[in-house]
Every structure is written in structure tokens, then in C-alpha cells.
Amino acid sequence: MASLFNKLGLAITFSPTGKALLKETKRLSELFDAQLVLIHVGKKTAETESQLNKIISEAGILKETEIIWTSGDPANAILKSSKKAGVDLLIAGALEKEKLIKYYIGSVARKIMREASSSSLILKEPSLEPAPFKKFYVSTDFTPESERTIKIAYNFALLENAEEFVVISDYNTPGLASTILDSVSMEEIQKTKDLWQTEEEENLKMFVRELNLKGLEIKTVSLYGKEGWEASNYARQHKADIFVVTAPQKRLKFIDRLFHHELEYSFERLPSNLLIIR
């Protein structure tokens, strides 16, 4: 199998979360047999260079690693350096808020999710003792782009010896409202909903079957409701280790936050670790 990602990027800091992210990134670089690029936003001095080398050594990183020193707005500097270095998976972390079991996404991670030129992985709870992802949940909308996302996620799951692989489609049928208005009975409405549900389930099963993926059982789930929200919520409820989505073809703008693009539900409230495929 060809490497899924050839070059992993991480913005390295001296915080406890930063050290955990470095450990997680080391594990993934070994899993993918990928090069590692570390980006530090800050002035390079003898002291900071010594600190950086120390935490790299403590993380057990032995192979040659590219280190980029940059300055300026952290998010912009990371994105620019990552693109210039040819990173194809950029890793960032969510932050624990006030030591509660609650996480929010900092401004750097938000910008990475929306604007990175590469795929990105947002780790909800990075650990100093990283563990493989065992439960993969993947959102699809039947496009060629989401077909590629499923294949990448599936090969990732094979490398992890995953125990669960679920492909989810969520759908909304605009005609349902008019059907309800025109219907004379709840029975007729339910029959219509059941028909759409059956069609959606069959379409998803066929879509996945045609990918001809071997080695791991695939479960398919079709959900009626608000597109984007349903799949994300399903992954959250079933305690996914990683939720995989396809990046939109156009970069998200401010308007998408007012009138939600479907990915914004995952961006605002992480259902789990989040992998965005570009």
C-alpha cells in the first residue's frame, strides 16, 4: 500500500498539550512512514532552540526531522510554512477549557480546518501515551471527492487494525414538507418517509459496494435530518475515535458561519478527533 500521507506537519509549542501533540504526530508519522515537519512560530534563540531539541528528544523522535522557524500571526504563519514545505497532513489540537470535560477549538485550529491547503487532523484529546484509532466514522455525500475520502479513511483504518468502520450519509428531502401539506393521513406521510429511507439506504450500500474495499467490514447508516449535523451527532453518540469528512470544494467564508455549511457543525463542536480530507 502506498503511503496515505507522505509529509506530516505540526506546529510545535512548549506547552503540555504541545508535547502530547508531538507524541501523537510521532506515532502517525511512523504509521504512515511519513516525513515529519515541525513548525515553530517564534524567535529562534539559543534558549528556544535548546528547549525545542529537548522536547523532540523526549518524544523519542530519532529520525531526521525538518524544523521550520517562522514569525507573525500564528495561524497564517503555520499555513504558509506548511504549504511551502509540501505538507499533506497538517495536525493541530483542540484545547481543554478550564479543566472541564469540555473542549473548544482555538483560533489557530479553526483557521487550519477552514483554510489549510492540505488535509488536516484535529486531535480532541492528544495524549502523551497515544493509542490507535479503533472506531472510524466517515461522512459521505456520494460525490467523487467523498469516494476518495472513504478510500483514504479505509486504508487508514486497515493500518490501525480498526474494529469498526461506519459510512454515514445524512439527507434532507425538500419535498417532504409539501408532501405533508398535501397528505390526508399520517399513514401516507410515513409511507413516503419509509420509501425515501429505503432508497437512501440502498443507494448508500451500492455506493460503498462499488468501491470494492476488502479487509474490514463496513457498516452503512442513512440518517434523515439536517445535513451535516446528523452524521456528526451520530459519530458523537457512538463514541467514534475519529470522524472523517471531505473538505468543501470552496473555502468556507464568514457567510458559512451565518448560514451553516454542513461541515460547520463538526467544526463548532468536535464529535471526536476530526480528519478533513482535501
C-alpha positions in Angstrom: 0.0 0.0 0.0 1.3 3.4 -0.9 1.7 5.9 1.9 -1.5 7.7 2.6 0.4 10.8 3.7 4.0 11.5 2.8 4.7 14.5 4.9 3.1 15.4 8.3 3.2 18.9 9.7 2.8 20.0 13.3 3.0 23.5 14.9 5.2 22.7 17.9 4.9 24.5 21.2 6.4 24.1 24.7 3.0 23.5 26.4 1.8 20.1 27.9 -0.7 19.9 25.0 2.1 20.6 22.6 4.2 17.8 23.9 1.2 15.4 23.7 0.6 16.5 20.1 4.2 15.8 19.3 3.8 12.3 20.7 0.7 11.7 18.6 2.3 13.1 15.5 5.3 10.8 16.0 3.1 7.8 16.2 1.3 8.8 13.0 4.5 9.5 11.1 5.7 6.0 11.9 2.3 4.5 11.0 2.3 6.3 7.6 6.1 6.0 7.2 6.0 9.8 6.5 8.4 12.6 6.9 7.9 15.0 9.8 7.9 18.8 9.6 7.8 20.8 12.8 6.8 24.4 12.6 7.6 26.8 15.5 6.2 30.3 15.5 8.6 32.4 17.5 12.1 33.9 17.6 14.9 31.5 17.2 17.4 31.9 20.0 19.9 29.5 21.6 17.5 29.0 24.5 14.4 28.3 22.4 16.4 26.0 20.1 17.7 24.1 23.1 14.1 23.8 24.5 12.8 22.6 21.2 15.5 20.0 20.7 14.9 18.7 24.3 11.1 18.0 23.8 11.8 16.5 20.4 14.3 14.1 22.0 11.9 13.4 24.9 9.2 12.5 22.4 11.6 9.8 21.1 11.9 11.2 17.6 15.2 9.8 16.3 14.9 10.2 12.5 15.8 13.4 10.7 13.1 16.0 11.2 12.7 19.3 9.3 12.2 22.2 11.7 10.8 25.5 10.4 11.2 28.7 12.4 8.7 31.4 11.4 7.1 34.5 12.8 3.9 36.6 12.5 0.3 35.7 13.0 0.4 32.1 14.2 -2.3 30.7 12.0 -1.1 32.4 8.9 2.5 31.5 9.5 1.7 27.9 10.1 -0.5 27.7 7.0 2.1 29.4 4.8 5.0 27.3 6.1 3.1 24.1 5.8 2.2 24.8 2.2 5.7 25.8 1.3 7.1 22.6 2.9 4.7 20.4 0.9 2.9 19.0 4.0 -0.1 16.8 3.0 -1.4 16.3 6.6 -1.4 19.2 9.0 -2.1 18.3 12.6 -3.5 20.6 15.3 -5.2 20.2 18.7 -8.4 21.3 20.4 -7.9 22.8 23.8 -9.2 21.8 27.2 -11.3 24.6 28.7 -11.0 25.4 32.4 -10.0 21.8 33.2 -13.6 20.6 32.5 -14.5 17.7 30.2 -15.2 20.3 27.5 -13.1 21.3 24.6 -13.2 24.3 22.4 -11.4 25.0 19.1 -8.8 27.7 19.3 -8.4 30.3 16.5 -5.3 28.5 15.0 -7.1 25.2 14.7 -10.2 26.9 13.3 -8.2 28.6 10.6 -6.4 25.3 9.8 -9.7 23.5 9.4 -11.1 26.1 7.1 -8.1 27.3 5.1 -5.4 24.6 5.0 -4.3 23.7 1.5 -3.7 20.1 2.7 -5.7 17.6 4.6 -5.8 18.3 8.4 -6.3 16.3 11.6 -7.7 18.0 14.7 -7.0 16.0 17.8 -9.6 16.5 20.5 -7.6 15.0 23.4 -4.0 14.5 22.4 -2.2 12.1 24.8 1.3 11.6 26.0 0.6 7.9 25.5 -1.1 7.8 22.1 -3.3 4.9 21.1 -4.5 3.7 17.7 -7.9 4.9 16.4 -10.3 1.9 16.5 -13.6 3.4 15.6 -13.8 5.2 12.2 -16.9 7.1 11.2 -16.9 8.6 7.7 -19.4 11.1 6.2 -20.3 10.8 2.6 -22.4 12.7 0.1 -21.9 10.3 -2.9 -19.6 12.7 -4.7 -16.3 11.5 -6.3 -14.5 13.6 -3.6 -16.2 11.7 -0.8 -15.5 8.4 -2.6 -11.8 9.3 -2.3 -12.3 10.2 1.4 -13.8 6.8 2.1 -10.8 5.1 0.5 -8.3 7.1 2.4 -10.1 6.6 5.7 -10.4 2.8 4.9 -6.7 2.4 4.3 -6.0 4.4 7.5 -8.3 2.0 9.4 -6.5 -1.0 8.0 -3.2 0.4 9.2 -4.8 0.9 12.7 -6.3 -2.6 12.7 -9.6 -0.8 13.4 -12.6 -2.6 15.0 -15.3 -0.5 13.5 -15.7 1.3 10.1 -19.0 3.1 9.5 -20.0 5.1 6.5 -22.8 7.6 7.1 -25.0 9.6 4.7 -27.4 12.2 6.1 -30.0 13.6 3.9 -32.9 16.0 3.8 -35.8 15.8 1.4 -37.2 19.2 0.5 -40.3 17.6 -1.0 -41.3 16.2 2.4 -42.9 19.5 3.6 -45.2 19.7 0.5 -46.0 16.0 0.8 -47.1 16.6 4.4 -49.3 19.6 3.4 -50.9 17.6 0.5 -51.3 14.4 2.5 -54.6 13.4 4.1 -53.2 10.9 6.6 -50.2 10.2 8.8 -50.1 6.8 7.3 -49.4 8.3 3.8 -46.7 10.5 5.3 -45.0 7.6 7.0 -45.1 5.5 3.8 -43.4 8.3 1.9 -40.7 8.7 4.6 -40.1 5.0 4.7 -39.8 4.8 0.9 -37.2 7.6 0.9 -35.3 6.0 3.7 -35.2 2.7 1.9 -34.0 4.3 -1.3 -31.3 6.2 0.6 -30.1 3.0 2.4 -29.9 1.1 -0.9 -28.1 3.9 -2.7 -25.5 4.1 0.1 -25.0 0.3 0.2 -24.5 0.3 -3.6 -22.1 3.3 -3.4 -19.9 1.5 -0.8 -20.1 -1.9 -2.5 -18.8 -0.4 -5.8 -15.7 0.9 -4.0 -14.7 -2.8 -3.7 -12.9 -2.4 -0.4 -11.5 -5.6 1.2 -10.2 -6.5 4.6 -12.6 -4.8 7.0 -16.3 -5.0 7.5 -18.2 -1.8 6.6 -21.4 -0.7 8.2 -23.6 1.8 6.4 -26.0 4.2 8.1 -28.5 6.6 6.4 -30.0 9.4 8.6 -32.8 11.7 7.7 -32.5 15.2 9.1 -30.3 18.3 8.9 -27.4 17.5 6.6 -24.0 17.7 8.3 -25.4 17.7 11.8 -26.9 14.2 11.7 -23.7 12.4 10.7 -21.6 14.4 13.2 -24.1 13.8 16.0 -24.2 10.1 15.2 -20.4 9.9 15.4 -20.5 11.7 18.8 -23.3 9.5 20.2 -21.5 6.3 19.2 -18.1 7.5 20.6 -16.2 7.5 17.4 -12.4 7.7 17.8 -12.2 9.6 14.5 -14.7 11.3 12.3 -13.7 11.7 8.7 -15.2 14.3 6.3 -14.5 15.8 2.9 -13.4 19.4 2.7 -15.7 21.7 0.7 -14.5 22.5 -2.8 -14.6 26.2 -1.9 -13.0 27.6 1.2 -15.6 28.4 3.9 -16.4 32.1 4.3 -17.9 34.1 7.0 -21.3 33.6 5.4 -21.0 29.9 6.0 -20.9 30.6 9.7 -24.2 32.5 9.5 -25.9 30.1 7.1 -24.2 26.9 8.0 -22.2 24.9 5.6 -22.7 21.3 6.7 -19.1 21.0 7.9 -19.5 23.9 10.4 -21.5 21.6 12.7 -18.4 19.4 13.1 -16.1 22.4 13.3 -18.0 24.1 16.1 -18.5 21.0 18.3 -16.0 18.3 17.6 -17.7 14.9 17.7 -14.3 13.2 18.1 -10.9 13.6 16.6 -11.6 15.1 13.2 -9.9 14.3 9.9 -10.6 16.6 7.0 -9.6 15.3 3.6 -8.6 17.7 0.8 
